[in-house]
Amino acid sequence: MHTHILPRQMPNWTAKFGYGKFIHLESNDDGSANMMQGGMFFRRILENCWDESLRIKEYENYNTHVQVVCTIPVMFSYWAKSKDCAELSRFLNDHIAELVDRYPNNYIGLGTVPMQDAEEAIKELERIKKIGLVGIQIGSNINDENLSEEAFFPIFEACSRLGLAVMIHPWQMMGFESMKKYWLPWLVGMPAETSRAACSMIFGGVLERLPSLRVCFSHAGGSFLPTLGRIEHGFNCRPDLVAIDNEVNPRNYLGKFWVDSITHDIDALKYILQLQGSKRVCLGSDYPFPLGDLEIGKFIEESDIPIQAIEDMFSTATLEWLGLEKGYFTK
């Protein structure tokens, strides 16, 4: 339920809009492509980042037949002018919708929206619903503003009203400039960002005000669940600082949101299952990127986790999060 994809052909958005550092692709002789951020190299990607048939074949090696796909977080472009971000979002969303339409038994789509502009975002949410996407992926912060900010609440409210799921992915990691060495933004910053998002939505009352909003936090919830004891203690010992917008204990929200299974550590996953229950932990991979679980749950299958819990993680939890029925994929 957590994979990333890009269209192979897309405009040079920086040239099109005349400013910024939007992502475009430049081809390499070996069939790979370079993601260019404006004029700067960002990342080299392989064919499995865009080739839908290749992706299906690679997944079949791990007995996996359905992928939830969404864009790569660097494509969010929340820093851009909202009209331009909306145009980019529509382009990416149309690509995923067309993919789902061609391969309805293999792909489920999440869209992206211009979170910096609630009016534009809600307009795109309405369209996303019509073109067959079942939710959106958003960043852990929006231009360094927490998800608890009131400006974003109408977007979450619209997702709840439309029945669209929300996946929160870390991005624009805090402390990035001061800890580039050793890949620390990805190893330290990403887990912290996801906890930041979870704490913001809980302490800001978003989950309390919208109990039907179906939210999944990537990478097993980052550092939120492993440090829940500290978070709860802070809530209890300094309510004057923590409980100012929501007086409900953060532990009370366990099982009311989803996380994925990307821990790379079976003991950590078992702890998360104890807290969340198996119907709130989804099989994630972060495919096709190397920091993900590219063996698609093999470490779970080889563990002593009960079969029913594995079945929940491998399908039931994701289907409940997305509001889908298993029969659609097994008929």
N, C-alpha and C positions, 0 to 999 in steps of 0.2 A: 504493500500500500504506500510505498515511498520510493519512487523512482523519478528520474529526471530525463527530459527529452527536449530537443530543439528542432525546429525546421531546418533542413539543409540549406535552403535558399531563403535569404531575407535581405532587406535593404541595408545599406550602410546608413544607419539611423543618424549618426553624427553629421554626415554630409547632408542628409535629407532635411534635418531640423536646423542645421547650421550652428550647433553648439554642443557642449557636453562631451561625455565619454561613454556613449552607448556602446553596446556589444555588437560587433559584426564578425563574420567568419571569413577567413582567408585559407584557401586550399593548400595542402602540401602534396608533394609528388608521391608520397607513400599512401595516399588515400585518407590520411587524417586531416584535421583542420585546426587552425589556430583561432581561438577566441581572442579578438582584439578589442581592447577597451579604449575607444577613441583610436589613437595611434600607437598604443602601448600593448605589448603581449600580456595576456591574462592567463590563458590555460590552453594546453593542447588537448584536443578531444578526438576520439576514434569514431569509426562508423557506427558503433552501437549506441552512440549518442543521438543518432537521427534515423538509422535504418530500421524501420519497424519490423521487417521480415527477419533480419538478423537477430534482433532482440528476442523475438518469439522463439527462435531456434536455441539461443543461448539459455533462455529460461527453461526450456523443455529438458535441458540437461539436469535440472534440479526439480523435475516433476511439478513445475509451476506453469500455469497456463493463462493466468490473468494478471495484468500489471496495472496499478494505478499510476498514471503519469502526470507530471506537472513540469513547469519550466524550471530552469536553473535560477536560484535566488538572485544572482547578479543581474538578471534580466528585469527585476522588479522596477528599477529606475524611479523610485519614489522621489528622488531629488529633482526630477525633470519637471517642466511645465505640465500641469495636469492634463491639458488637451493632448499633448504629445505622448504622455505616458498612457493615456486612454487609447490612442491610436495603436501604440505598440502592444498594449494588452489585447486589443481586439485581434490583431494579427496573430499573436501567440495562441489565443483562445480558439480562433477559427482553425488553426493548424491541428490542435488537439481534438477539436470536435470532428473534423474530417477524418482523423485517424480512428476515432471511436466508431464513426459511422461505417468505415471500411472493415474494421475488425471488431465487431460488437462483442464477440466472445473472448477477446484477448486483451482489450484495453478499456479502462475506465478513466475519465478525464477530470482533472482539477484545473480551474482557471486562475488567472491573476487579474488584479484590479488596481487602479490608481488610488492607493490608500490615502494619499496626501490630499485628496479632494472627495469628500463624502458624496457629494451630488453625482460626480462622474463615476465613482465606484458603484453606487447603487444602480445607476443606469446600466453599467456593464453587468452587474449581478442579475438584473432582470433579463438581460440578453443571454447570459450564460445559462440560465435556467431553460430558456427556449431552445438553445442549440444542443442541449443534451449533456452538459457537464453537471456533475453532482456536487461540486463544492469548489472551494478556492484554497490556494496556498498563499500565506502572507508571511512577512518577516516578523522577527521577534521584537523589533522596534520600527518605528516609522520616522526616518530622519532624526534618530536619537530621541524620539518621544516615546514614552511607554504606552502600551496598548490600553492602559486604564484611562487615558485622556478622553474627555467627553467628546472630542471631535470625532473619535472613531466609533463611538457607541452606535450611532445610526447605521453604520455598516454592519456591525454584528447583529443589530436588531433586524436588519433586512435579511441577513443570512438565516436567522431563526424563522422569520416569517416565510421565507421561500423554501425552507427545508434544506438549505445548502450546508454541507459540512465544511469545517475549517481546519486546515492543517497549518500549524505554526512552525516555521523553519528558522533556525538561527541565521543571522546575516549581519553585516556591518558591525562586526564584533567589537565590544567595548575593549579599550586598551590596545587596539590593533597596532597603532603606530609605535607604541612603546615596547611591544613584545613580538616583533616579527621573527626573531631568531628561533630556531628549533620548531617551526610550524605551530608555535604556541597559540595564535589566533584560532586555529582549528582544533587544537587539543585541549586548550583551557578556555578560550573565549566562547566557543560554541556551546559547551555545556552551561556556562554561566549565563549566556544570552537566553537559553531556553528557560532556565529558572527565573530569570528576570521577567520573561513573558508570563510564565505561570503565576508568579507572585503578583504581578501587576493585575492580571485578570481576576485573581481571587481577592486581593486586598482592595482593588478598585471597585469590586461589586459587580463586575460584568457577568460572571457565572451565576451570581445570586439573582440578578435582575432578569437574566435570560436562561432559565433552567432547561429549556428545550434546545439550546444552542449546542451542537455536537462538535466539540473541539478535540483535536489530537495534537499533542506536543511531540515533536520529532526527537530522535535519538534517545528514546526511553525517558523522555522528559528532562534530559540533560542532568544537571546537578540538583534539580528540585526534589525528587524523591529521596535520593541518598542523604540530603541535608534537611529533610522535613522536620526532624527533631529540633534542630537549631531554629528553623523558621517558626515552628510552633512555639518554642520557648520564647523567642522574641515577641511573638504575638501576645503571650501571656504576661511576660515581665514588663513590657513597655507598650501597653495598649495605647498610650497617649501618642506614640509615634507610628504604630503599626495598624491599629484597629480604628483608624479615624474615618474610614469610608465604608467599612464592612466589619461588623462585630462578630461574624461567624468564624469559628476556629478553622484555619486552613486544612486541618486534618479531616474535617467533615466533608471535604470535596473529593476525597479518595473514591474512586469508582464512578465519579460524575463527569470525568473527562477520559480521553483515551491517550495512550502513549504507544510508540512503536517498540519493537523488540531489539533495536540495534544497540547492544551492550558489548558484544564481543567477549562476554564473560558470563558463563552459565550461572555462577553463584549470584552475580549482580541481578541477572534476570529473575532468578528464583525469589530474591528479595522483593523485586518490583511486583512479581505475581502475588506475593503475600499481601502487599499493600493494596494493589489495584483489583485483583481478581483476573482470571484469564479472559473474561469477556471484555476487558478494557485494555488489553495489550494486543496490538496488531503486528503481523509479520511485516517488518520493514527491511529494506535492503540498501537504499541510497545508490542503487545501480544507476549508471555504470562507473561510479567514481571509486577510487581505491580505498578510501577510508570507510566504505560501506561493507555490508555483509554480502559479498559477491557469490557466496555459495548458497544463498537463499535459504537460510534456516537450518543448514546442515548441523550446526552445533547444537541446535535445539532437538532435532530428530535423534541425534546420538546421545542425548542426555537421558536421565531417569525421570524427567518431567512426565506426569501421567498423560496418557493418550488423549483423554478428553480435553485437558488443558491445551495440548498441542493443536487439536482440532479447532478449539476456540481461537487460538492465536492465528492459525493458518487460514481461517476463513470467517468464522462467526463474528469475531470482534470487528473486523473491517467492514463486513456487510452491515452490521448494526450502526457503526459510525457513519457510513455512507447512506444509510436508509435504503439498502437494496436487498433483494431476495436471492438466495442461493440458486433457486430453480432456474433463474434466467440464464445461468452459465452452465447448467448441467442438463438442459433439455436437448 
